[in-house]
Amino acid sequence: MSTKQAASHKDNSLNQQQPSQQRFVYQDDEIMEKPFDWGQVKRLGKYLTPYRKQMIPIIFVTILVTLTKLAIPLMIAYAIDHALTKPNPQLLITIVLVMVVLYIIQWLASSYRIRHTSIIGQKMIYDLRKDLFGHIQSLSFRFFDKRPAGSVLVRITNDINSLQDLFTNGVVNLLIDCIQLIGIVIILLALNVKLGLAIMITVPIMFVISTSLRKRIRRAWQDVRMKQSRINSHLNESIQGMKVTQSFAQERENMKYFNDMNDVNKKSWDRASRLNQSFGPLIEVTGAIGYCILFWYGTTLISNNQLSVGVLVGFATYIGFFWEPITRLGQMYSQLLIAMASSERIFEFIDEQPTVAESKQAKKLAPIKGDIRLERIVFEYEKGRPALNDIDLKVQQGQSIALVGHTGSGKSTIINLLCRFYDPVQGRVIIDGQDIREVTIQSLRSQIGIVLQDTFIFSGTIRENIRFGKLDATDEEVERAAKAVHAHDFIINLPNGYDTEVEERGNILSMGQRQLLSFARALLADPRILILDEATASIDTETELKIQDAMKTLLAGRTSFIIAHRLSTIRHADNIVVLDHGRIMETGNHDQLMKKQGIYYGLIQAQYKFLAEETG
């Protein structure tokens, strides 16, 4: 990173230190003002469809558990009225034995249900996470341009994890509670219609309470997800930019900003949790009202010989059972609200369509020769601000093309269009006479190799990182590619040679060593079109000379595009294209452009002057 870029980063960091002065709202993190959408529930339900046959025995044992639970209070009521009020030891023993059998059945069935619903729930989470990650990989660069990496990460981790309880327990518990409620209502009305109806008066009270809380709870959990997403985004950015933070001694300011975000997240969670927890006590108060009605009206019926003591005890037990599923349903609804807040964010990504998409008629690109034509290309990252304007360029098979110009002149944008990371607003990119929008993206990119200045090294071994260019390459092919770019010597001096484990982004390697690995990776892929984007910027002069010698073999017979600010590396390019503000200003080889004494000549002279001053 240059001094100017680092200073700019510092200024941006300082601007972000005061949340009260500047509020960051990422496009994907705005609270969604939508009514409860049952369509989301249906979409989640589709992930249960592949396991519907496995759900049949689970539903059966669930019904069995509920029926055994509902039968026990009836037996207690019967025992009080027929075996205790009028002593009958033999009948009492029989009832107790039957109840023991029911409890054993209930325990066995519950164990089976819990074990198998957990297995199916984990399979559903696996399927959903796989779909989301697979879809994110298919999205275009524009999607990632406007979203922080942490915001994407939180969808795949936190948001999907929040659905885990719903998938593993929620669906079956909902079934249990609904069956239990219906069964209790039927039994209460069957035992005594008057007393049953009197107790049901409390249901409308509960309904009004739960309805008033729904919207507030849902918005609160949406806000929690938004705050967590921002924290993840900031953490991801802070960890990746730790060297810059420490080099500018901004740890204290960065910590202050994180503490502010963390405090906002804690308050948001506390508010959502407080609303969520308020539901249970309100249900308990409503249940207490039901008990008051039961004992007041029940004792009146007993005194009038319209109700037995056993039935009153049964009523009391069933009321406990009645409010238990209602409380759980309230918690289930809160859980559902949390899940909906997460599912909306997950399906928002799944519904996102790539801006660079294959047509239905796209065909596989045949092995290419490397003839390239850019026809009247116009492109803009932001509407109304062209990055390329009226670009017309013809490249013959096997030619090496150097793209030069000031920062922001459009060099990397041409490469992005060639690889079809973006599509032009106007014009066409043609390879071997074929518009690249008419071929499959995989068949196009598999024949293009890219070596970037900022080389990405994956966690794994040196050998695995080189083999990323060709996954079926043999160990001999890997080592041959490393030798060709002069990476073999430093690799064999590592602790385990080619099997040395490297950390994420290759922190144990120098910048130059990482770039050598990227050269080996590109050489192993054997692409027909090779792109070098500032590929030798971090390599010392001696190594660069060795690589340039190796590149003669690598570039032979391939069409290549070279972007380099160090202009000495492109002197031998077949054609040098000079760009300025998105337009082609000059073309020709080195000698031709030097004779013109135009923009390219000025760039060369400026670089020579800089080198002369640097060397004294």
N, C-alpha and C positions, 0 to 999 in steps of 0.2 A: 504494500500500500504506500502510495506517495505521501509526502508531507502535506501536500495540499488536500488530498483525500482524507487523511487522518484528521486534519484541522476541521474539515467540513463535518466529519463524523462527530468530533468533539462538540462543535456548535450545535448539531442536531441533538446530541445527548443532553446538553445543558438545557435546550429548549424543552426537553421532555421531562425534566426533573420536577416540575411543579404541576401536579394533576389539577389543582384548583385553577390554574391559569390556562391550561390547554387540555381539552378532553379528547381522548382518542376513542373513536368508535369505528371498528373495522366493519366493512360492509356486511360480513356474514355474522356479525355479533349483535345486531340490533334485535331488541325484543320484538317478537312476532305478535302483532295484535290480531289474533285470529280466534274465532270461537272454537270450542272443543271439536276436534275433527275426528269423527268415527272412521273416516277413510284411512287415517293413520293406523287405527287399530286393525283394520282389514289388511293393510299392507304388512303389518307385523305378523298377522295371523297366517299369511302365506308361507312364512318360514316354519309353521307348524305342519303344513300340508304334507311334506314328505314323511312325516312320522305319525300320520293319523292311525295307521294300523297298530303301531306300538302304543297308542293312546287308549285303544279299546279296553284292554285289561286294566289299565290304570283307572279309567272311568268306572269300570265294574267294581273294583275294590273301593273306590271313593264312595260310591253309592252304598256299598256294604258297610263301610265305616260309619256313615251318617245314620243309616237305619239302626245299627246296633246302639249308637249313642242316643237316638231318640227313644229307643225301646226301654232303656234303663229307668228313666223317671216314671214311666207307666207301671213298671214292676214295683218300684218303691211305693207308689200310691196304692197299688193293689195289696201289697204286703201290709201297709198300715191299716187299711180298712178290713182285711180278711184274715190276717195272721197275727196282728198285734192288738187291735181293738177287741177282737174276739180271738183270744189266744189259740193258735194252731201251729205247734212246733214243726210238725212234719211238712206242712205247706211252706213255712218260713225257710226250712232247710232247702226245699226244692227250689224256691225263688232265688235264694242265695247262690246255689250251684249254677242255676241258669245264668245269673248275672256274672259269675266268674267266667263262664264259657264265653259270654258276650264280650267281656273285657279282653280275653285272650284273642278272640277273633279280631277285635278292634286293633289290638297291638300289632298282630301279624300283618293285617291289611295296611295299616299305617306305615309300617316299616317298608313294605313292598312299594307303596305309593311314593314315599319320600325318596327312596333310592332311585327309582326309575324316572321320576319327573326331573330329578337333578341331572341325570344322564341326558335326557332329551333336551332340557334347557340349555346345557352346555353345547350340545350339537347345534342348536338354533343360534346361539351366540357366535359359534365358529363360522356358520354359514353367512351370517350377517356381516361379520368383520371381514371375511374373505371377499364378499361382494363389494363392500365399501372400498377396501384397499385396491381391489382389481379395477374398480371404476375410476378411482383417483389416478391410477397409473395411466389411464387412457385419456385423461384430460389434457388440454393444450396449455402452452406456456402462459397464456393470458390469465388463466385461472390462478396460477401460482404467483403471477406478477402482482396481483391485488390482494393476496392473502398471506399473512405471516405463517411460517412453517409450524409454529406452536399452535396456531388456530386450527390447522389441518390435523395435527397430531392429536389434539384433544377430542376430535370426533371419533377417531379410531380407537382411542383408549377410554377416556372418562365417559363419553356419551354412550358407548356401547356397553361398558361395564354397568352403567346405571340401569340397563334393561335386564341385567342378569337375574335379579330377584323376581321380576315380572315373569320371565320365561321359565325359571326353575320352580317357582312356587305359586305365583300369582294366578295363573289360569286355573289350576286345579283347586286352589283355595277358594276362588270365585265360585266354582261349581259346588264345592262342599257347602259354602255359606248359603247359596241360593236354595239348594235342596233342603238344608237345615231350616231355613226361614219358612219355606213353604210347608214343610212337614210340621213345624211347631204351630203355625197358624191353623192348619187343619186339625191337629190334636186338641188345641185349646178350645176351638169352636165345638169340637165333638164332645169334649168333657163338659163344658158349660157355655152356651152361646152368650148369655148375658154378661158373665164375667169376662169372657174372651173379647167381646166387643168393647167393654169398658176399658180394658187394658190397651186396646188398639188406638185409643184416643191419643196416646203419646206419639204415635208414628208420624202424624202430620207435623208435630213440633220438631221432631228429629229431621224431617225432610226440609223444613224451612231453614233450620240451622245449617245443615250441610250445603244447601243451595247457596246461601249467602257467603260461604267460605270458599266455594269452588274457584271462582275467578281470581280471588286474591292469592290463593295457594299456588295456582298455576303460574301467574305472573311472577310470584316470588321465586319459584324454582327456575323459571326461564332466566331471571336476573342472575341467579347463582351460576348457571351454566355460562352465561356471558362473562361474568367476572373471572371464573376459572379459566376460560379460554384466553382472556387477556393475560393472566398470570403465566400460563404456559407459553404464550407468545413471547412475553418479556424474558422468561427464563431461558428459552431457546436462543433468543438474540443475545442475552447477556453472556451465556456460556460460550457461544461462538465468537463473541467480540471481547472476551476476557483480556486478551493481550493488549488491545487498544485501550480498554478501561484502565488497566494497571499502568500502561505506559504514560497515560495522561493523569495518573493519580486521581481518578474519579470514583474510587471505590465507595467513598462516603456518600457522594451524591447518588450513585447508583443504588446503594443500600437504602437510602432515604426514599427514593422513588419506589423501590420494591416494597418497603414497609408500608407506604401509603396504599399501594395496590392490595397488599395482603390484608390491611386493616379494612379496606372497603369490602373485600371478599368475605372476611369474617362477619362483618355487620350484615351483609346480604344473606349469608348462611344462617346467622342467628335469627333474622327476621323470618325467613322461610321455615326454619325449624320451629319457631315459636307458633306460627300460624298452623303448622302441621300438627303440633302437639296439643293445640287447643281443641282439636276435634274430639279426642278421647274423653277429656273431662266433661265436655258438653253432653256427650252420649251417656256418661255415667249419671249426670244430673237428671237427664231424661229418664234413665232406667230407675232412679230413685223415686221419681214421680209415679212410675208404673207400679213399684212395690207398695207405695202408699195407697194407690187405688185398689190394689189387690187385697191388702189386709183390711182396709176399711170396708170395701164392698163385700169381700169374701166372708168376713166375720158376720156381716148382716145376713148373707145367704145361709151360713151355717146355723145361725140362731133361728132362721125360718125353716130349717130342715130342707133347704134346697141344694145343699152342698155338703159333702163329707170332708172330714179332716184330711184324709188321704189325698183327695182330689185337690184341696187347698195347697198341701205340701207339693203335690205334682205341679200345680200351677206355678208355685214359687220357683221350683227347679227349672221349669220350662222358660220362665221369664229371664232367669240367669242365662239360659241357653239362647234366648231370643236376642238379648242385647249383645251377647258375645259375637255372633256373626255380623251384627250391624256395626259394632265397633271395628271389627276386622274389615268390613266392606268400606267403612270410612277411611281406614288406613290404606286399604287397597286402592281407593279412589285417589288418595294422596300419592300413592306409589305410581298410579296410572298417570297422574298429572306430571310427575317427575319424568316418567318414561316418555310421555308425549312431548315434553319440552326437549328431550334428547332425540327422540325419533324424528321430530320436525327438522332438527339440525342435521341428522344423518341423511334423511331423505332429500334434504335440500341439496346436499352434495351429490347423491345418487341421481337426482333429477337434472343436475347440471350437465349440459351437453357440450362436448368439445367444440371449440370454434374452428379447429382444423379437423375435419371429419372426412372419412372415406365415403365416396359415393357408392350407391348400391351396385353400380356397374363397374366399380374399380377392379382392375385385373392386376395380376402379379407382374412386376417389372422384370423383364428378361435380363440376363447378365449384360451389363452396360459396357459400352466402349469408352464413354466419357466426353462426348460432344455435348456442350451446354450452351443454351441460349437464354438470355434474360431479355424479354421483349417488353419495352415501354412500361417498366415496373414503377408503380407508385405504391408507397406503403406508409402507414402512420400508426404509431403505438397509441396515440391519443388523437381523437377526431379533431381535424383542423390544424394538426401540427405534423406535416410530412417528415418522415425520417429518410425516405428515399423519394426522389422525384425524377421521373422520365429516365430511368436507368435502362440503357440498351447495350448489351454486352454479348459478344460471341466468343466462345472458348472452344478450341479444337481438341480432339482426343490427344492426351499425353502432354498438353501444354501445362506449364507452371505459371500461375497468375498471382502477382503480388498486389495486395490492396493496401494503399497507404493514404494517409491523411490525418488531419488533426482529430483529437478526441471528439466523438459525436458526429463524425462526417458520414457514417453509415457503413463502415467496413463490416462490423459484426452483424449488422442487420442483413446484409447480402447473404452471409453464411446462414443465418437463421431461416431465410426464405429458401435457400438451396436445400437445406435439410427438412424443409416444410415444418419447422416449429411454428411458423406463422404463415398465413396466406396473404398475398398482396391484395391491396384494395383494387388496383388495376394492373393489367398486364399478365404475362405468363412466364413461368419458369419451365424450360423444356430441356429434357435430357434424351439424347439420341432420337430426337424427333417426337418424343412422347411428353405431353403435358403431365407434370408430376401430380396434378390433382386428379388424374384419371387412373392412377395406379395405387396399389396398397401401400400404406405408410411403412409397414414392416419390410416389404421387399425393396423399398427405396433406401431406408436408413441402414439396412444391413449391408449395403454396398458403398456406404460412405463412412470414412474413418475420421475422427476428430481428435486433435491434441490441443488442449486448452492451456492457458497460462496457469490458471488455478486448478491444478490436477486434483481430482477426488480419489482418495485411496480408501477402500472399504476395509472394515475389520476382517481380519483373516490373515493368511500367509502371503508372502511375496509371490509365490507361484500362483495362488488363486487370483491375485490381483492382475497379474499379466494374462492369465488364462481367461479373464473376463472378456477379452477381445474375441476369443474363440473357445467356447466351453468344452469342445471335444478334442482340443489340442493335446498332444502327448507331451510328456516331460521333456523329451528331446526337442520338440518344436518350441516349447517355452524357452528353454535355455538358448536355442539358436537365435531366437528373436532378441533375447537379452544381450547376447554377445554382439549382434549386429549393431546395436545402439550403444555399445560400451557400458552396459549396466551390469554385466556379469562380474566384473572385477570387484565392485563394491558389495554385490549381493553375497558372493562366497565368503567375504570377510565378516558378514553378520553372524551372530551366535549360532544360528541353525541354517545358515545359507538360504536357499529358496523356501525352506519351511519355517522361516522366522515369522512369528506372529507380529503383525503391526496393529497399532491401536486405530481407533476411528480417526479418519482423515490422515493417517500415516504420520502421527506426531513424532515417532522415533526416527523418521527420515528427514534429511534436509530438503529444502525446496527443490534444489537441483536433482537430487536422487528421485524424488517423486516424479519429476518431469521425465527423467530417463525411463521410469517404469511406464509412464503413459505412452512414450515412444514405442517401447517394446509391445505394449498392449495393442497399439494401432498397427504395428508391423505384423503382429500375429494374425490380426483380423483380415489382412490382405485385401483392403478395400480398393475399388476401382477409382474412387474419388477420395482424395486425401485433403484434409483441412488442417492447417497449422495456425492456430490463433495465439500469437505471442508465445509460441511453444518453447522458445529458447531464452526467454526473458530472464529466467533465474538460474541459468547455467553459466559457469565461468568460461572464459574465452578458450582455454585449452580444450575443455570438454566439448564446447560448441564446435570447434574445428573438427574434432573426431566425429561428432554427430553429422555435421555437414557432409563429411566424407561418406558416412553411412547412408545419408539421405539421397545421395546420387543413385544408390541401388534401390532405395525405397521408392523414389519418385519416378524411376524409369518405367515408361509405359503407362503411367497413371496421370490422370488430370488432377492438378493440385492447386489449392488456394492457400496463399501464405499472407498472414497479417503480421507485420512486424514494425515496431517503432525504431528498432535498431536497423537502420537502412542498409548497413553493410551485409546483412544476411539475405538480401533480396537482389543483389546486383546481377545475379545470373538468371533471374526469372525471365521466361520467354516474353511476358507482357506485364507491364506495371500499370496499374489503374490508379490514378490519383483522384481522390474524392474530396469534395468540400461541400458541407451543408446538404448532403444527400444527393449531390449531382456529380457526374463524371466530368472532370475538368481537363484531364490529360490522359493519354494512353501511349504506350510505346515501351521499348526496352530501355535499359539504363543509359546507354550511349545516346540514343535518340532524345530522351528527355533532358539530358544534361546539355545537349546542343540547343534545345529550345530556350533554356534558362527561364523556365516558368516556375510554377509552384513546387514541383519536385526538386528542381535545382535549388530553390530557396531552402527547402527542408534539408537537403544534403549539406549546404553551406552552414546552416544553423547548427547541425549536428557536429560537423567538423570543428566549428568554432567552440562549441561546448566541450568537446574532447580536448581541444588544445588548451583551453583554460583549466580544465581539470588536471591535465598533466603538467601544467606550468610551461 
